[in-house]
Amino acid sequence: MSEVLFEDFQKLDLRVGTIIEVNDFPKAHKPAYQLTIDFGPLGIKKSSAQVTELYTKDDLLQRQIVANVNFDDKQIANFKSQCLVIGGVDNTSVILLEPHQKIPNGSTVQ
């Protein structure tokens, strides 16, 4: 693993948001959901997330998550992903990172 400068890490804009809509994403290459996430003052953003192994759509709805909101948009099949939801990977399953308690949408992660 190569090292990065702290200044490079500071370029990431990690924020807390609440998932307000979850849809199946049958056109994705790997099983995924289409998420609509409320980031408070930053607005609403969409993301594709490969979290179908551990989470149902009902599990995700109204869940607070952590995402990077300043990547370029990424076209995935017929869907434009506007942020990257952050999770830990256990073998092939993604476990979402989330605040321990509810905080305002758009809060920074440091």
C-alpha positions as CSV (number, residue, x, y, z in Angstrom):
1,M,0.0,0.0,0.0
2,S,1.4,3.4,-1.0
3,E,1.3,6.4,1.3
4,V,-0.6,9.6,0.4
5,L,0.0,13.1,1.7
6,F,-2.4,14.4,4.4
7,E,-3.1,17.3,2.0
8,D,-4.4,14.7,-0.5
9,F,-6.8,13.3,2.0
10,Q,-8.1,16.7,2.9
11,K,-9.2,17.1,-0.7
12,L,-12.0,14.6,-0.1
13,D,-15.3,16.0,1.0
14,L,-16.8,13.4,3.2
15,R,-20.4,14.1,4.4
16,V,-23.2,12.5,6.2
17,G,-26.5,12.1,4.4
18,T,-29.8,10.3,4.8
19,I,-31.0,7.8,2.2
20,I,-34.5,8.9,1.1
21,E,-35.1,6.6,-1.8
22,V,-33.9,3.1,-2.8
23,N,-34.5,1.5,-6.2
24,D,-33.3,-1.8,-7.8
25,F,-30.7,-1.3,-10.4
26,P,-31.1,-4.3,-12.9
27,K,-28.8,-2.7,-15.5
28,A,-25.8,-2.6,-13.2
29,H,-23.0,-5.1,-14.0
30,K,-22.9,-6.3,-10.4
31,P,-25.9,-6.4,-8.1
32,A,-26.6,-2.8,-6.8
33,Y,-29.2,-0.3,-5.7
34,Q,-29.8,3.2,-6.9
35,L,-29.8,5.5,-3.8
36,T,-31.1,9.0,-3.5
37,I,-29.4,10.7,-0.6
38,D,-30.3,14.0,1.2
39,F,-27.1,16.0,2.1
40,G,-29.0,18.9,3.7
41,P,-27.6,22.2,2.5
42,L,-25.6,20.4,-0.3
43,G,-28.9,19.1,-1.8
44,I,-30.0,15.7,-3.0
45,K,-27.5,13.4,-4.8
46,K,-27.7,10.0,-6.3
47,S,-25.4,7.0,-6.0
48,S,-25.1,3.4,-7.1
49,A,-24.2,1.1,-4.2
50,Q,-23.3,-2.6,-4.4
51,V,-24.7,-3.4,-0.9
52,T,-27.4,-5.9,-1.9
53,E,-25.8,-8.8,0.0
54,L,-26.3,-7.3,3.5
55,Y,-29.1,-4.7,3.0
56,T,-32.6,-4.8,1.8
57,K,-34.3,-1.7,0.4
58,D,-36.2,-1.3,3.6
59,D,-33.0,-1.5,5.7
60,L,-31.5,1.4,3.7
61,L,-34.4,3.8,3.7
62,Q,-33.9,6.6,6.2
63,R,-30.4,5.3,7.1
64,Q,-27.7,7.9,7.6
65,I,-24.5,7.1,5.7
66,V,-21.1,8.6,4.9
67,A,-20.2,9.5,1.3
68,N,-17.6,11.5,-0.7
69,V,-19.5,14.2,-2.4
70,N,-16.8,15.9,-4.5
71,F,-15.9,13.2,-7.1
72,D,-16.8,13.7,-10.7
73,D,-20.1,12.1,-11.7
74,K,-19.7,8.6,-12.9
75,Q,-22.0,7.0,-15.6
76,I,-23.0,3.5,-14.6
77,A,-25.2,1.9,-17.3
78,N,-28.1,4.3,-17.7
79,F,-27.5,6.0,-14.3
80,K,-25.3,8.9,-13.2
81,S,-23.7,8.4,-9.8
82,Q,-23.0,11.8,-8.1
83,C,-21.3,10.6,-4.9
84,L,-19.5,7.6,-3.5
85,V,-21.1,5.9,-0.5
86,I,-18.3,4.7,1.9
87,G,-18.2,1.2,3.4
88,G,-15.8,-1.4,4.6
89,V,-15.4,-4.6,2.6
90,D,-15.6,-8.0,4.4
91,N,-14.7,-10.5,1.7
92,T,-17.2,-9.4,-1.0
93,S,-19.8,-7.8,1.3
94,V,-19.9,-4.0,1.8
95,I,-20.7,-2.8,5.3
96,L,-21.8,0.8,5.2
97,L,-20.1,3.4,7.4
98,E,-22.6,5.4,9.4
99,P,-22.8,7.8,12.3
100,H,-23.3,6.2,15.7
101,Q,-26.1,8.7,16.4
102,K,-28.2,10.9,14.2
103,I,-26.5,14.2,13.1
104,P,-27.6,16.9,10.6
105,N,-27.4,15.9,6.9
106,G,-24.4,17.5,5.3
107,S,-22.3,17.3,8.4
108,T,-18.6,16.9,7.6
109,V,-16.6,13.8,8.4
110,Q,-13.1,14.5,9.8
